[in-house]
Amino acid sequence: MQTLLLRANEQVIQKLMSSINKLAKEGNDIEILDNLVYEKEKKLVAIALEQVEKGEVFSHEEVWKELLQAY
């Protein structure tokens, strides 16, 4: 999937969002990432990489077993 970074005034953004919503309703695969989401995901990736380097990770089996025991 291609990515597009866009800077525009509010009126242009509203027109584009209207078109994007129409395309999504027609079944097209669209994902919108704004600056806030991008920055948050970037920070979370950095935290996750740091945890991996420190060995602060759990296997899928360990987590799943703990979740099942909680119920």
C-alpha positions in Angstrom: 0.0 0.0 0.0 1.3 3.4 -0.9 1.5 6.3 1.6 0.7 10.0 0.9 1.8 12.9 3.2 -0.5 15.9 2.6 -0.5 19.5 3.9 -3.4 21.6 2.9 -5.9 24.2 4.2 -9.0 23.2 6.0 -11.3 23.5 3.1 -9.2 21.3 0.9 -8.8 18.7 3.7 -12.6 18.6 4.1 -13.1 18.0 0.3 -10.5 15.3 0.4 -12.0 13.6 3.4 -15.4 13.6 1.7 -13.8 11.8 -1.3 -11.9 9.4 1.0 -15.1 8.5 2.9 -16.9 7.9 -0.4 -14.1 5.6 -1.5 -14.1 3.7 1.8 -17.9 3.2 1.6 -17.4 1.7 -1.8 -15.1 -0.9 -0.2 -11.7 0.5 -1.0 -9.0 -0.3 1.5 -8.0 3.1 3.1 -6.1 3.8 6.3 -5.6 7.4 7.5 -2.7 8.3 9.7 -2.6 11.8 11.1 0.4 13.4 12.8 -0.8 12.4 16.3 -1.3 8.7 15.4 2.1 8.6 13.6 4.0 10.2 16.5 2.3 7.9 19.1 3.0 4.8 17.0 6.6 5.9 16.6 7.1 6.3 20.3 5.5 2.9 21.0 7.8 1.2 18.5 10.8 2.8 20.2 9.6 1.6 23.6 9.0 -1.9 22.2 12.5 -2.1 20.7 14.0 -1.0 24.0 12.1 -3.7 25.8 13.3 -6.3 23.4 16.9 -5.2 23.9 16.4 -5.5 27.7 14.8 -8.9 27.4 11.5 -7.6 28.7 9.4 -9.7 26.4 7.0 -12.6 26.9 6.2 -15.4 24.5 2.7 -15.6 23.0 2.2 -18.9 24.8 3.1 -17.3 28.2 0.6 -14.4 27.7 -2.1 -16.7 26.4 -1.8 -19.1 29.3 -2.0 -16.2 31.8 -5.0 -14.8 30.1 -6.8 -18.1 30.1 -6.1 -18.7 33.8 -7.6 -15.3 34.6 -11.0 -16.5 33.4 
